[in-house]
């Protein structure tokens, strides 16, 4: 163990320190519910003598460690805290983080860890380099009930056809829509599986016909897309595109990027897409007369639909019900009916929806001396009884055991819209093999600059095509002299 790393051993029979640190009412409820589940029966984990060695990079793991130890009095856990590099340049930080993971997984002079909590940015890199053990066999265990896992989690954590990690909770993206606005316009409400083109047609009809306060089709809300550029690039990712090919060649001027950029720029011109709060504040140049909130366009009926994460959905539930939220004395609760639907899919028909973020990626070290101990922990953390306990604590995350996400008070809400489709891979913070980091950063900067210029005017498909061709030409010219 290197200097700066932290090791903590929780031996069987002596967990007073750790339990004091989590002495909270909600956590007590978790313990009661999990212990009740254990007492009720069910298959015991295939425990093995000796400590479970865990490598972690933060403290989100601690909650599950305590649950496991209380439910398994014979067990013990040895935790090593990965020494994180200083946060300077993002690419340098992640590269250093990857190197430290590599060293720690080998044991770094001591026994290698069994269970590894992996940073999402390095997860696919570790998997592709053979440093993580595939979990495919776990998915084939009938008693594990893999069919009850959220499809978006399994597909989102699958790397090159194999699953290497699981998460007990996650965040995902969907669309909420104003059912009354669609009804007023005489337009069929949106449904799961609709393509971007289908969404465009329906939002255009709603904007044209709905009347009343409605001005826009879709609002970006408080979701993962701060700007129109972010949404456009996610559409490129949905179509399988990126900044570079697998062999390191620039792919800035892609047909998928031309289509996504030209289409969404038209959405903005035609008011099928509302400006984001970030863009509104940037345009103001100073504080607006009234506070701006990301949900304003949807809540006031100015937008027919809005991009949401599950966290945003929970806020909406409270805002519409009037519970647990204070928004001022002048607040008028929205009166329209609404529901949630899946994120738009690419026009080629693939079942690729919105972004996905695992809260805690649990993996098994390929060099572990006792992988069965890590697998036992995974079976427990992904069990029905832990999911039920988490549901009872009213957390604002989605549970991988999807049945635990449903509640009587939410009857009628189409929650499966959040987890039914596969996610597109989010842009990697790493340059591909053979691409220098400065070239990667330059490519991103050139694209943002070009999109900003196009957004300032009535840019059609031809202007977009010319801009992207010029961007790729500039990147190649910039790279060539220095041999980048």
C-alpha positions in Angstrom: 0.0 0.0 0.0 1.4 3.4 -1.0 1.7 6.4 1.2 -1.5 8.3 1.1 -3.7 5.3 0.7 -6.0 4.4 3.5 -6.7 0.9 4.7 -9.5 0.2 7.2 -10.4 -3.2 8.5 -13.8 -4.0 9.8 -13.4 -7.3 11.7 -16.4 -9.5 12.5 -17.9 -8.6 15.8 -16.4 -5.1 16.1 -18.1 -2.5 13.9 -18.9 0.2 16.5 -16.9 2.9 14.8 -18.4 2.4 11.4 -22.0 2.1 12.7 -21.6 5.3 14.8 -20.6 7.2 11.6 -23.9 6.1 10.0 -26.2 6.6 13.0 -29.1 8.2 11.0 -32.8 7.4 11.1 -32.9 6.4 7.4 -30.0 4.1 7.8 -31.5 2.5 10.8 -34.5 1.8 8.7 -32.3 0.2 6.0 -30.7 -2.1 8.6 -34.1 -3.2 10.0 -35.5 -3.9 6.6 -32.5 -5.8 5.3 -32.2 -7.8 8.5 -35.9 -8.6 8.3 -35.3 -9.8 4.8 -32.5 -12.0 5.9 -34.6 -13.5 8.7 -37.4 -14.2 6.3 -35.2 -16.7 4.5 -33.9 -16.8 0.9 -30.7 -18.3 -0.4 -27.6 -17.6 1.6 -24.7 -16.1 -0.2 -21.8 -18.4 -1.0 -19.6 -16.9 1.6 -15.9 -17.9 2.0 -13.7 -17.5 5.1 -11.3 -14.6 5.1 -11.8 -10.8 4.5 -13.3 -9.3 1.4 -10.7 -6.9 0.1 -12.1 -3.8 -1.5 -10.6 -0.9 -3.5 -12.6 2.2 -3.4 -12.2 5.8 -4.6 -14.8 7.5 -2.4 -17.3 6.8 0.4 -20.5 5.9 -1.5 -19.5 2.2 -1.0 -19.7 2.5 2.8 -23.5 2.3 3.1 -23.5 -1.1 1.3 -20.5 -2.4 3.3 -22.3 -1.8 6.5 -25.5 -3.5 5.3 -23.5 -6.5 4.2 -21.6 -6.8 7.5 -24.8 -6.5 9.6 -26.5 -9.1 7.4 -23.4 -11.4 7.5 -22.0 -11.4 11.1 -19.2 -13.9 10.1 -17.8 -11.6 7.4 -15.1 -8.9 7.4 -14.1 -6.3 5.0 -10.7 -4.7 4.4 -11.0 -1.5 2.5 -8.2 0.4 0.7 -8.9 3.9 -0.4 -7.4 4.8 -3.8 -5.2 7.8 -3.6 -6.7 10.3 -6.1 -4.5 12.6 -8.1 -4.7 16.3 -7.8 -7.4 17.8 -10.0 -5.6 19.9 -12.6 -6.0 19.3 -16.3 -8.9 16.9 -16.8 -7.1 14.6 -19.2 -4.0 14.5 -17.1 -6.1 13.7 -14.0 -7.9 10.8 -15.7 -4.7 9.4 -17.2 -3.1 9.4 -13.7 -6.2 7.9 -12.2 -6.1 5.1 -14.7 -2.4 4.4 -13.9 -3.2 4.2 -10.2 -6.0 1.8 -10.8 -3.7 -0.4 -12.7 -1.1 -0.5 -9.9 -3.7 -1.1 -7.2 -5.4 -3.9 -9.1 -2.1 -5.8 -9.2 -1.9 -5.6 -5.5 0.9 -3.0 -5.4 3.1 -5.2 -3.2 0.3 -6.8 -1.2 -2.8 -9.0 -1.7 -4.8 -7.8 -4.7 -8.3 -6.5 -4.0 -11.3 -8.7 -4.7 -14.0 -6.1 -5.3 -13.2 -2.8 -7.0 -15.4 0.3 -7.1 -14.5 1.8 -10.5 -14.7 5.4 -11.7 -17.1 5.5 -14.7 -14.5 7.2 -16.9 -11.9 4.4 -16.5 -14.4 1.5 -16.4 -14.3 0.7 -20.1 -10.6 1.1 -20.3 -10.0 -1.4 -17.4 -12.5 -3.8 -18.9 -10.9 -3.8 -22.4 -7.4 -4.3 -20.9 -8.4 -7.5 -19.1 -8.2 -6.0 -15.6 -11.8 -6.8 -14.6 -13.5 -10.2 -14.4 -16.6 -10.6 -16.7 -19.9 -11.1 -14.8 -21.6 -13.0 -17.6 -21.9 -16.1 -15.4 -23.7 -14.1 -12.7 -26.4 -13.1 -15.2 -27.0 -16.8 -16.0 -27.8 -17.7 -12.4 -31.6 -18.1 -12.2 -31.7 -17.2 -8.5 -30.0 -13.9 -9.3 -33.1 -13.0 -11.4 -31.2 -11.1 -14.1 -34.5 -10.4 -15.9 -35.5 -8.1 -13.1 -32.5 -5.8 -13.7 -32.9 -2.5 -15.6 -32.0 -3.2 -19.2 -30.3 0.2 -19.4 -27.9 -0.8 -16.6 -27.0 -4.1 -18.3 -26.5 -2.6 -21.7 -24.8 0.6 -20.4 -22.2 -1.4 -18.5 -21.6 -4.0 -21.2 -18.2 -3.5 -22.9 -17.5 -5.3 -26.1 -20.2 -7.9 -25.5 -19.4 -8.6 -21.8 -20.7 -7.3 -18.6 -17.9 -6.3 -16.1 -19.8 -4.2 -13.5 -23.1 -3.6 -11.9 -24.6 -0.7 -9.9 -27.4 -0.9 -7.3 -28.7 2.6 -8.3 -28.5 4.8 -11.4 -29.6 8.0 -13.1 -31.3 8.1 -16.5 -33.1 10.4 -18.9 -36.6 10.5 -20.3 -39.1 13.1 -21.6 -42.2 14.5 -19.7 -45.0 15.9 -21.8 -48.0 18.1 -21.3 -50.9 15.7 -22.2 -53.4 18.6 -22.3 -51.3 20.6 -24.9 -51.2 17.6 -27.2 -55.0 17.1 -26.7 -55.7 20.7 -27.5 -53.7 20.5 -30.7 -55.4 17.3 -31.8 -52.0 15.5 -31.8 -51.5 12.0 -30.6 -49.3 12.1 -27.4 -45.8 10.8 -27.7 -45.0 7.2 -27.0 -41.9 5.0 -26.3 -39.7 4.2 -29.3 -40.4 7.4 -31.3 -37.5 8.6 -33.5 -36.2 12.2 -33.6 -38.1 12.6 -36.9 -41.4 11.5 -35.3 -40.9 13.8 -32.4 -40.2 16.7 -34.7 -43.4 16.2 -36.6 -45.5 16.0 -33.5 -43.9 18.9 -31.7 -44.2 21.0 -34.9 -48.0 20.3 -35.0 -48.4 21.1 -31.3 -46.6 24.4 -31.6 -48.7 25.3 -34.6 -52.1 24.3 -33.2 -52.1 24.2 -29.3 -52.6 27.9 -28.7 -52.7 29.4 -25.2 -49.4 30.0 -23.5 -47.6 27.4 -25.5 -44.6 28.7 -27.5 -42.2 25.8 -27.7 -42.1 22.1 -28.4 -39.3 20.7 -26.2 -37.5 22.3 -23.3 -34.0 21.1 -22.2 -35.1 21.6 -18.6 -32.5 20.9 -15.9 -31.4 17.6 -17.6 -28.0 16.6 -18.9 -27.9 19.0 -21.9 -26.9 22.5 -20.8 -26.8 23.7 -24.4 -28.1 22.7 -27.8 -24.6 21.7 -28.8 -24.6 19.1 -26.0 -27.9 17.6 -27.3 -26.7 17.6 -30.9 -23.5 15.7 -30.0 -25.5 13.2 -28.0 -27.6 12.6 -31.1 -24.3 11.9 -33.0 -23.4 9.4 -30.2 -26.8 7.7 -30.6 -25.9 7.1 -34.3 -22.5 5.6 -33.3 -20.4 8.7 -34.2 -17.6 10.4 -32.3 -14.6 12.7 -32.8 -12.2 10.0 -34.0 -12.4 6.6 -35.6 -11.0 3.5 -33.9 -7.7 3.9 -35.8 -7.3 7.6 -34.7 -8.5 9.4 -37.8 -10.7 12.5 -37.4 -14.4 12.0 -38.0 -15.7 15.5 -37.4 -17.4 15.7 -40.8 -19.8 12.8 -40.3 -23.1 12.4 -42.1 -24.7 11.7 -38.7 -23.2 15.0 -37.3 -24.4 16.9 -40.4 -27.9 15.6 -39.9 -28.1 16.1 -36.2 -26.7 19.7 -36.3 -28.9 20.8 -39.2 -32.0 19.2 -37.8 -31.7 20.6 -34.2 -30.7 24.1 -35.5 -34.0 24.0 -37.4 -35.8 22.9 -34.2 -34.5 26.1 -32.6 -35.5 28.4 -35.4 -39.0 27.0 -35.6 -39.5 27.1 -31.8 -39.8 23.3 -31.6 -37.0 23.6 -29.1 -36.8 26.2 -26.3 -33.6 28.0 -25.4 -32.0 26.5 -22.3 -31.8 28.6 -19.1 -28.0 28.7 -19.6 -28.5 30.2 -23.0 -31.2 32.6 -21.8 -28.9 33.9 -19.0 -26.0 34.3 -21.4 -28.2 36.3 -23.7 -29.4 38.5 -20.9 -26.0 39.7 -20.0 -27.2 40.4 -16.5 -29.7 39.0 -14.0 -33.2 38.8 -15.4 -36.1 40.7 -13.8 -37.4 37.5 -12.3 -35.5 34.4 -11.3 -35.2 31.8 -14.1 -35.7 28.1 -13.3 -35.0 25.3 -15.7 -38.5 23.9 -15.4 -40.2 27.3 -16.1 -41.1 26.7 -19.7 -42.8 23.3 -19.0 -44.5 24.3 -15.7 -46.0 27.4 -17.2 -47.3 25.6 -20.2 -44.9 27.4 -22.6 -43.3 24.1 -23.6 -45.1 20.9 -24.5 -42.4 18.6 -23.3 -39.2 18.6 -21.3 -36.0 16.5 -20.9 -35.8 15.1 -17.4 -33.6 12.9 -15.3 -35.3 10.9 -12.6 -34.2 13.4 -10.0 -36.0 16.1 -12.0 -39.1 13.9 -12.2 -39.2 13.6 -8.4 -39.1 17.4 -8.2 -42.0 17.6 -10.7 -44.0 15.1 -8.6 -43.6 17.2 -5.6 -44.3 20.4 -7.5 -47.5 19.1 -8.9 -48.7 17.6 -5.7 -47.6 20.6 -3.6 -45.6 18.4 -1.2 -42.1 18.9 0.2 -41.3 21.9 -2.0 -41.5 25.6 -1.2 -41.3 27.9 -4.3 -42.7 31.2 -2.9 -46.0 32.6 -1.9 -47.0 33.5 -5.5 -46.6 30.0 -6.8 -49.5 28.6 -8.7 -49.6 24.9 -9.0 -49.8 23.7 -12.6 -53.2 22.2 -13.5 -52.5 20.3 -16.7 -52.1 16.5 -16.9 -48.8 15.0 -17.8 -46.8 11.8 -18.0 -43.3 10.5 -19.0 -42.1 8.8 -22.1 -38.9 7.4 -23.5 -36.1 9.6 -24.9 -36.1 10.0 -28.7 -34.3 7.2 -30.6 -32.1 7.6 -33.7 -34.0 7.6 -37.0 -32.3 4.3 -38.0 -34.6 2.4 -35.6 -32.1 1.2 -33.1 -33.3 1.1 -29.5 -30.9 3.7 -28.2 -32.4 6.2 -25.8 -31.1 8.8 -23.3 -27.9 9.0 -21.2 -27.3 6.8 -18.3 -25.1 7.3 -15.2 -24.3 4.5 -12.7 -24.0 5.7 -9.2 -21.5 3.1 -8.1 -19.8 0.6 -10.4 -19.0 -2.5 -8.6 -16.5 -4.9 -10.3 -14.5 -8.0 -9.6 -10.7 -7.7 -10.0 -9.4 -10.2 -12.7 -6.4 -10.8 -10.4 -8.4 -11.4 -7.3 -7.3 -14.5 -5.2 -10.9 -14.8 -4.0 -13.3 -13.6 -6.6 -16.2 -15.6 -5.0 -16.1 -13.2 -2.1 -16.7 -10.2 -4.4 -19.4 -12.1 -6.3 -21.2 -12.8 -3.0 -21.1 -9.1 -2.2 -22.6 -8.3 -5.6 -25.4 -10.9 -5.1 -26.3 -9.3 -1.8 -26.1 -5.6 -3.0 -28.2 -6.4 -6.1 -30.7 -8.5 -4.1 -34.5 -7.8 -3.8 -34.3 -7.1 -0.1 -31.6 -4.4 -0.4 -33.6 -2.8 -3.2 -36.8 -2.8 -1.1 -34.9 -1.3 1.8 -33.5 1.4 -0.5 -37.0 2.2 -1.8 -38.2 2.7 1.8 -35.7 5.5 2.4 -37.2 7.7 -0.3 -33.9 8.3 -2.2 -34.0 10.2 -5.5 -32.3 7.5 -7.6 -33.5 4.7 -9.7 -33.0 1.2 -8.5 -31.5 -1.4 -10.7 -34.0 -3.9 -9.4 -36.8 -2.1 -11.3 -39.8 -3.5 -9.4 -38.6 -1.5 -6.4 -39.0 1.8 -8.3 -42.8 1.5 -8.3 -44.9 3.1 -5.6 -48.7 3.3 -5.2 -48.5 7.1 -5.1 -46.9 7.1 -8.6 -49.5 4.9 -10.1 -50.0 5.8 -13.8 -46.6 7.3 -14.3 -44.7 5.5 -17.0 -41.5 5.0 -15.1 -40.1 2.3 -17.3 -39.4 5.0 -19.9 -36.2 5.6 -17.9 -34.8 2.2 -18.2 -36.2 0.3 -21.3 -33.7 1.4 -24.0 -30.0 1.1 -24.2 -28.0 4.3 -23.7 -25.6 5.8 -26.2 -22.0 5.7 -25.0 -21.1 9.1 -23.5 -18.2 10.9 -25.1 -15.0 9.5 -23.6 -12.7 12.0 -21.8 -9.7 10.0 -23.2 -8.2 10.5 -26.5 -8.3 7.3 -28.6 -5.1 5.3 -29.0 -2.7 7.1 -31.3 -4.4 10.5 -30.9 -2.5 13.1 -28.7 -4.5 14.7 -26.0 -4.0 18.2 -27.5 -5.5 17.0 -30.8 -8.5 15.6 -29.0 -9.0 18.9 -27.1 -8.5 20.9 -30.3 -11.2 18.9 -32.1 -13.7 19.5 -29.4 -12.9 23.2 -29.4 -13.2 23.6 -33.2 -16.6 21.8 -33.2 -18.0 24.0 -30.4 -16.8 27.1 -32.2 -18.4 26.1 -35.5 -21.7 25.2 -33.8 -21.8 28.6 -32.0 -21.3 30.4 -35.3 -24.0 28.4 -37.0 -26.4 29.0 -34.1 -26.1 32.8 -34.7 -27.7 32.7 -38.1 -30.2 30.8 -40.3 -27.9 27.8 -41.0 -29.4 25.1 -43.2 -28.0 21.7 -44.2 -25.6 23.3 -46.8 -24.1 25.7 -44.3 -23.7 22.9 -41.8 -22.0 20.7 -44.3 -19.6 23.5 -45.3 -18.8 24.3 -41.6 -18.0 20.7 -40.7 -15.9 20.2 -43.8 -13.9 23.3 -42.8 -13.6 22.1 -39.2 -12.1 18.8 -40.3 -9.7 20.5 -42.7 -8.6 22.9 -40.0 -7.9 20.0 -37.6 -5.9 18.1 -40.1 -3.9 21.2 -41.0 -3.3 21.9 -37.3 -2.2 18.4 -36.6 0.1 17.8 -39.6 3.0 20.3 -39.0 3.8 19.0 -35.5 3.1 15.4 -36.4 0.3 15.3 -34.0 
